[in-house]
Amino acid sequence: MSTDISMETKVTLRQAFLIMHAYLSLHYELRDKPAPLGAMLGDLSLWDTESGGKEPMDGAVFPDWLDCARAVMTAEVSPEGYRGADISLDGKPPTIEVKS
């Protein structure tokens, strides 16, 4: 597998979940282990199930994760795409032009 990645690199939802966990873990360490982020990481941590799979410790996490994935993936097929991660100032996109 190539290690060259970009924002357009295709990943599975499982990989996206693990990437999110790794990112949050990194920032947990960088920010002196804030309790709210530690609690979230605990809820997101995976454990082995009787069926042989892995699921988050908090049973509500995975359905919420799938709902978010479904919402983003549904929006991404529309002309506008998913805009929830776009920066906004007072609820509006910034009007500053970025010169290249």
N, C-alpha and C positions, 0 to 999 in steps of 0.2 A: 504494500500500500504506500502510496506517495505521501510525503509529509508536507507537500506544497498545498496550502489551504488558503481560501479566500472567503469572503462573505457569500459566494455562490457555490461553495463546496456542498455537495449533497451528503446528508447524514440521516440516519434513522431516528425515530423518536427516542429510542433507547439511548443512542449516542448523544442526542441533544440533551436528554435528561442528565446523563453523566457529565457532559460539558458544563451544563449549568451548575451542577454540584461542585465540580472542580473550581469553577470561577468563584462561586460563593465561598468555598473553603479557603481559597487564596486570599480573598478580601477579609475573611474572618481573622486570618493570621495577621494580615497587614494592618488591620484596624484595632489591634490589641484585644481581640476576642470579645466583641460586644455580645452581651447576653441575648438580645433578641435574634441576632443572626445565628448564634450558637443553637438556640432553640429551634429555629427554622431548619438548620442543617441536621439536627437530630430527627426532626419529622421527615426530612427528605432521605435520610440514610436508608439504604436497602438492607433487607435481611432475607434469608432463605425461607421459602414457604414449603409446606408439606408437599405441594405439587412439583417441587424442584425448581421453581422460578424464584425470582427476587422481586420484592415489593417494598415500597416505602414503609417505614415504621408506623407512620400515621396513615391509617386506611383511607382517609379523606383526600390525601395528597394526590394519588394517581388519577382518580376521576376528575379532580380539578385540573390536573396537568393535561389530561386528554381533552377536556373542554376548551382549555386555552389553545392547545394545538389545533383542534378542529376550527376554532374561530380564526386563528391566524391563517391556516391553510385555505379556508374558505375565502377569506378576504384577499389572499394573494392571487386568486384566479380572477379577481375583478380588475378593471382598468386602473383603479386607484391603488390597489394593493393594501397591505396592512399598514396603518399609519400610527398605531399605538406607541411605537418606539421613536417616532419623530419628535424632535425638540419643539417645544411650544413655549411662548412667553405670554402669560395671561390668557392661555387657551387658544392662542393664534400662532401660526408659523412665523418665525422671524422674517423681517423684511430687509435685512442687511444682505447686500450682494457680496458673494465671496469671489474675489478675483484670483484667477489661476496664474 
